[in-house]
Amino acid sequence: MGNLKSVALPLLLSFPLLLLPFAESIYFTNYHIHVRNDLPLLNSPPNQPNLLLHCKSKNKDIGDRPMAKGQDYTWDTKINFFRTTLFFCNARWVGHKSRSFDAFDAIRDEERCLEYHTSCMWSVRSDGIYFSFNNETWYNDYPW
Ligand SMILES: *[C@@H]1O[C@H](CO)[C@@H](O)[C@H](O)[C@H]1NC(C)=O
């Protein structure tokens, strides 16, 4: 018993120290997800939404968001303990195209979305859904 105590006590005391690296980690970071409607107007009037965005995670359904040209829809998320946080969206360019994309995937995005105001930036365009980690360079990650 004495032996067990002499092992268990130091272990128990060092437990908070083992957790220290987590204290400044991604688990406390609040990520901002931006989705902007950069679709061309074509023949639709400027204020009429031409994009329907529907985003959700396992626990949270943001609902249907009708978006007019130039609108930016934003929400926040933290990363869960198991780093499985995932927000997926369906984007429907009314009368044209529709597709799904992952707006936030913890493992994929935890680093790249730290670059610019802890934001993941998405831009819905006529040829696809673009990602940017710096709000300057855009990549067509989900062509449609
Ligand atoms: C990205 O840049 C544009 C200007 O090019 C600006 O209007 C917009 O607010 C920026 N987005 C964020 C999330 O900072």
The ligand as an SDF file (V2000), in Angstrom:
LIG
                    3D

 14 14  0  0  0  0  0  0  0  0999 V2000
  -12.3110   40.7080  -46.5620 C   0  0  0  0  0  0  0  0  0  0  0  0
  -11.9330   41.7660  -47.3960 O   0  0  0  0  0  0  0  0  0  0  0  0
  -12.9930   42.5660  -47.8580 C   0  0  0  0  0  0  0  0  0  0  0  0
  -12.4240   43.6240  -48.7740 C   0  0  0  0  0  0  0  0  0  0  0  0
  -11.7520   43.0510  -49.8430 O   0  0  0  0  0  0  0  0  0  0  0  0
  -13.7390   43.1930  -46.7060 C   0  0  0  0  0  0  0  0  0  0  0  0
  -14.8390   43.9120  -47.1720 O   0  0  0  0  0  0  0  0  0  0  0  0
  -14.2030   42.1020  -45.7520 C   0  0  0  0  0  0  0  0  0  0  0  0
  -14.7810   42.6940  -44.6030 O   0  0  0  0  0  0  0  0  0  0  0  0
  -13.0460   41.2180  -45.3430 C   0  0  0  0  0  0  0  0  0  0  0  0
  -13.5720   40.0840  -44.5740 N   0  0  0  0  0  0  0  0  0  0  0  0
  -13.2430   39.8760  -43.3250 C   0  0  0  0  0  0  0  0  0  0  0  0
  -13.8620   38.6900  -42.6780 C   0  0  0  0  0  0  0  0  0  0  0  0
  -12.4430   40.5520  -42.7010 O   0  0  0  0  0  0  0  0  0  0  0  0
  1  2  1  0
  1 10  1  0
  2  3  1  0
  3  4  1  0
  3  6  1  0
  4  5  1  0
  6  7  1  0
  6  8  1  0
  8  9  1  0
  8 10  1  0
 10 11  1  0
 11 12  1  0
 12 13  1  0
 12 14  2  0
M  END
$$$$
